[in-house]
Amino acid sequence: MVEHDEFYGWWDLSGDTIGRAMKAAERMTQRASKSSYRDVEGIDSTRAHFIGNCGEAVFARACGLPEPDFMRKATGKTDGGEDFKNIDVKTTSNIRTPELRVWTDKQRGSKYTRPAKVRWFVLIVYDEQQHRGRIGGYATRSEIFAAPIKIIGKHTAHYIPEARLHKPERREP
């Protein structure tokens, strides 16, 4: 069993995992009809998919789950926003002021117009320089959709700062 302090610490990703995440991100970008992330934060679609893939790998590692099959999504077999059972993992590379964001506008495409019917949204904070991530916390579906909306570039998103997210309680064995 993973200890609470260890669960919230930084989780390093192997070179193999990083390679698989990048290969899938490149394929995801090639399949996309447009670069859906380009206008949001000035990052390209490949980088955004890569960061998301790495976040899912960090979550799996922290929870003792198998590594996600990145190529499944890259070949068009989307998970519909449900990365793990009842969970949508959201990853940010903003390690100074991380926040959980769920897009609200139609410009982002159908996945974001109708987010997956998941119960929880989990924030992963990913450090691109060190190739590691940590769990920032989680919010329920009703909490994220009741959260304030902010404008980010040409888009809007519900957001909750990391400090306001839930963290599982430590349980003694």
Secondary structure, DSSP 8 states (H G I E B T S, - for coil): ---HHHHTS-EE--HHHHHHHHHHHHHHHHHSSS-TTHHHHS--HHHHHHHHHHHHHHHHHHHT-----HHHHHTT---TT-SBTTEEEEEE---SS-EEEEE--GGG-HHHHS----SEEEEEEEETTTTEEEEEEEEEHHHHHHS-EEEETTEEEEEEEGGGSB-------
